[in-house]
Amino acid sequence: MRYVTILLLLGFSLGCNVVDPVSISGSVEKISPEAFANAAVTILHEEGYTVETVDPVAGVVTTGWRDESSYASQTFLDVSRRTRISVVMDFFTQEINVQMTKQKRSSEDPWRNDGLSDADRDRLRLILARIQERIRFIAQRESEVVATKRSIW
């Protein structure tokens, strides 16, 4: 009886495998909420994501699910994968956090979180770097505009 209980617990723990989304963060220059939203939306759109939610005041941008399934995995293995990205800006600390959630579905099973591959993590780091670069560009442009206005007055 004890072995049956252990086997059931082991099966239950493996069946309820929970994978948390992966997030990375980095610092950015001080910018307006609108400039943050512009940078995040621009880069996510260029990466092929459809932006669903933009709240500049809260510092949140989220995408819809993007299909990541290959033809072979869908056709022969009946496995589908999708990813979603959220970007959060902390205007107090000037930190930006980019989070990727990856899900997998086999056959008619429900979607469940899946771990990120090294390629997914590299893509997440690239997205963060591109958003940081875009924010630097916007901050530089904003400071040039302010300097130009001061020289005019």
C-alpha positions as CSV (number, residue, x, y, z in Angstrom):
1,M,0.0,0.0,0.0
2,R,2.9,2.3,0.8
3,Y,4.4,1.8,-2.6
4,V,1.1,2.5,-4.3
5,T,0.8,5.8,-2.4
6,I,4.4,6.8,-3.4
7,L,3.7,5.9,-7.0
8,L,0.5,8.0,-7.0
9,L,2.2,10.9,-5.4
10,L,5.1,10.7,-7.9
11,G,2.6,10.5,-10.8
12,F,0.6,13.4,-9.5
13,S,3.7,15.6,-9.0
14,L,4.9,14.9,-12.6
15,G,1.5,15.4,-14.0
16,C,1.2,18.8,-12.3
17,N,4.5,20.0,-13.5
18,V,4.4,23.8,-13.2
19,V,6.8,25.9,-15.2
20,D,7.0,29.6,-14.3
21,P,7.4,32.2,-17.0
22,V,11.0,33.5,-17.4
23,S,11.8,37.2,-17.0
24,I,14.9,39.3,-17.3
25,S,15.5,42.9,-16.4
26,G,17.8,45.8,-17.0
27,S,18.2,49.5,-16.3
28,V,17.2,52.3,-18.7
29,E,17.4,56.0,-18.9
30,K,14.6,58.2,-17.4
31,I,11.9,58.7,-19.9
32,S,8.2,59.5,-20.1
33,P,5.6,56.8,-19.9
34,E,4.6,57.5,-23.4
35,A,8.2,57.1,-24.7
36,F,8.4,53.7,-22.8
37,A,5.2,52.5,-24.4
38,N,6.4,53.7,-27.9
39,A,9.7,51.8,-27.5
40,A,8.1,48.6,-26.2
41,V,5.3,48.5,-28.8
42,T,7.7,49.3,-31.7
43,I,10.2,46.5,-30.8
44,L,7.5,43.9,-30.0
45,H,5.8,44.7,-33.3
46,E,9.1,44.3,-35.2
47,E,9.6,40.9,-33.5
48,G,6.2,39.7,-34.9
49,Y,4.0,40.0,-31.8
50,T,0.6,41.6,-31.8
51,V,0.3,44.0,-28.9
52,E,-2.9,43.6,-26.9
53,T,-2.5,45.8,-23.9
54,V,-0.7,49.2,-23.5
55,D,-0.9,51.1,-20.3
56,P,1.8,53.8,-20.3
57,V,0.9,55.2,-16.9
58,A,1.2,51.7,-15.2
59,G,4.3,50.9,-17.4
60,V,2.8,47.7,-18.9
61,V,2.8,46.4,-22.4
62,T,1.5,42.8,-23.2
63,T,1.2,40.9,-26.4
64,G,-1.2,38.3,-27.6
65,W,-0.2,34.7,-28.1
66,R,2.1,34.1,-31.1
67,D,2.1,30.6,-32.7
68,E,5.6,29.0,-32.5
69,S,4.7,25.6,-33.9
70,S,6.5,24.1,-36.7
71,Y,4.7,22.3,-39.5
72,A,6.3,19.0,-38.6
73,S,5.4,19.2,-34.9
74,Q,1.8,20.1,-35.7
75,T,1.4,17.5,-38.5
76,F,3.3,14.5,-37.2
77,L,3.5,14.9,-33.4
78,D,0.2,16.9,-32.9
79,V,2.1,19.3,-30.7
80,S,1.5,23.1,-30.7
81,R,3.6,25.8,-29.0
82,R,2.9,29.5,-28.5
83,T,4.6,32.4,-26.7
84,R,3.6,35.7,-25.1
85,I,5.6,38.6,-23.9
86,S,5.0,41.3,-21.3
87,V,7.1,44.3,-20.6
88,V,6.9,46.2,-17.3
89,M,8.7,49.5,-16.5
90,D,9.3,50.6,-13.0
91,F,9.6,54.4,-13.3
92,F,10.8,54.8,-9.8
93,T,13.9,52.6,-10.2
94,Q,14.2,52.9,-14.0
95,E,14.2,49.1,-14.4
96,I,12.5,47.4,-17.2
97,N,11.4,43.7,-17.0
98,V,10.7,41.5,-20.0
99,Q,8.8,38.3,-19.4
100,M,8.2,35.4,-21.8
101,T,5.6,32.7,-21.3
102,K,5.8,29.7,-23.5
103,Q,3.0,27.1,-23.6
104,K,2.6,23.7,-25.2
105,R,-0.4,21.6,-26.1
106,S,-0.4,18.0,-27.2
107,S,-3.4,16.7,-29.1
108,E,-6.6,17.8,-27.4
109,D,-4.9,18.5,-24.0
110,P,-5.2,22.0,-22.6
111,W,-2.4,24.5,-22.9
112,R,0.2,24.4,-20.2
113,N,3.4,26.3,-19.5
114,D,6.5,25.0,-21.0
115,G,10.1,25.8,-20.2
116,L,12.1,28.1,-22.4
117,S,14.9,26.7,-24.6
118,D,18.3,28.4,-24.8
119,A,17.2,30.0,-28.1
120,D,14.0,31.4,-26.4
121,R,16.2,32.9,-23.6
122,D,18.5,34.4,-26.2
123,R,15.5,35.9,-28.0
124,L,14.3,37.3,-24.7
125,R,17.7,38.9,-24.0
126,L,17.7,40.3,-27.5
127,I,14.2,41.8,-27.1
128,L,15.3,43.4,-23.8
129,A,18.5,44.8,-25.4
130,R,16.5,46.2,-28.4
131,I,14.0,47.9,-26.1
132,Q,16.8,49.4,-24.0
133,E,18.5,50.6,-27.2
134,R,15.2,52.2,-28.4
135,I,14.7,53.9,-25.0
136,R,18.3,55.3,-25.2
137,F,17.5,56.6,-28.7
138,I,14.3,58.3,-27.6
139,A,15.9,59.8,-24.4
140,Q,18.7,61.2,-26.6
141,R,16.2,62.7,-29.0
142,E,14.1,64.2,-26.1
143,S,17.3,65.8,-24.6
144,E,18.2,67.2,-28.1
145,V,14.7,68.8,-28.4
146,V,15.0,70.3,-24.9
147,A,18.5,71.7,-25.7
148,T,17.2,73.2,-29.0
149,K,14.2,74.8,-27.2
150,R,16.6,76.3,-24.6
151,S,18.9,77.7,-27.3
152,I,15.9,79.3,-29.0
153,W,14.7,81.1,-25.9
